[in-house]
Every structure is written in C-alpha cells, then in structure tokens.
Amino acid sequence: MLKLNKRLLGAAGALVAAASLAVTGVTAASAGSTGSSGTEFLQVMSTSATSATQPVIVRGVFTDYGIDHSGDTVDTLVLQKGSFKVAHSPGTGPQHFNPKTCLNRVNQHGTYRIFHGTGKYRGIHGHGTYHVSLLFIAARTAAGKCSETKPPVAFQLIITASGPVRLP
C-alpha cells in the first residue's frame, strides 16, 4: 500500500496547494489594477485515483472555478481568467490502514506558495496552509490481499486550503 499511498498523497497535496492558491489569486485579481490582497478559501473534491486533473472551486472575495493539473511538488491551476503555479510541501499527518478491509484513511496538512501567474493573475504571490482528507478502499489481488499497484475500488479526496494572497 505504501507505493500507492505515496502517489495518492502526492496528488492530494498538489491539489490542495493549487486549490488554495486559486482562491487567493482569484480574489486579488478581482480587485483591479490598484492591487489587492486578502484571505481566500478553496475546495477540491475528487473520486478518481488515476486522474492527473481535478476540479477546483474558489470562494471568498472572488468566486471562480477551474482545473488543477497535479504535479509532485508544483501544480498548475487553470481558472477562467488565467493560471498560476502552486508549489506545495509534502503532507504530514496520520494514516490508518486496515489490512482486513483494505480501507485507508489519511488526514494530512502542509503549506503552499503561489507564483507565476498569467492573465488576470499576472504577478500573483501568496502562501497558506492546506488539509487533505483521503479515504479509499484498495483493490484486492487474485490471492485476496490488498493490492499495492491496482487503482482503488473506491476513492474520495477532499482538499481545503486558505491563506493570504496579493495581486499587483
């Protein structure tokens, strides 16, 4: 389960960071050319353990939506009015695996940094924290053991993030 968990957690961490960045960046972008800053909130939800992209909704001073393109340490968040990069730390926190039921519960947190914006998000910068809640049931092998390589048979990921952001 460790190989699959690292991949899933990496994707989850990337999603969280990107989503939180999107929220803060969108708020700043809506303020106009005089510059804007504030705290934004984001949420990413996914039921696919194999997709490299996830939907993102950002809310706060500004509301927008888009797609997070996950990376190991840097995600690209593409929203309706531009994009930006989100660098995120590896998640830390507890993970509980039940080898009888193949259920894995993960609750992790970390930090992120926003940079390299395009479109309405040109010049954006910010930082914040994220929380990942991941629940999945691993597939079973032909021998009936929990698989470390097959995609999970059930998967639920929720990422929330928030932090200050500034857009010139």
C-alpha positions, 0 to 999 in steps of 0.5 A: 500500500505504501507505493500507492499511498505515496502517489495518492498523497502526492496528488492530494497535496498538489491539489490542495496547494493549487486549490488554495492558491486559486482562491487567493489569486482569484480574489486579488485579481478581482480587485483591479489594477490598484492591487489587492490582497486578502484571505481566500478559501478553496475546495477540491473534491475528487473520486478518481485515483488515476486522474492527473486533473481535478476540479477546483472551486474558489470562494471568498472575495472572488468566486471562480472555478477551474482545473488543477493539473497535479504535479509532485511538488508544483501544480498548475491551476487553470481558472477562467481568467488565467493560471498560476503555479502552486508549489506545495510541501509534502503532507504530514499527518496520520494514516490508518490502514486496515489490512482486513478491509483494505480501507485507508484513511489519511488526514494530512496538512502542509503549506503552499506558495503561489507564483507565476501567474498569467492573465488576470493573475499576472504577478500573483504571490501568496502562501497558506496552509492546506488539509487533505482528507483521503479515504479509499478502499484498495483493490484486492489481488487474485490471492485476496490481499490488498493490492499495492499497484491496482487503482482503488475500488473506491476513492474520495479526496477532499482538499481545503486550503486558505491563506493570504494572497496579493495581486499587483 
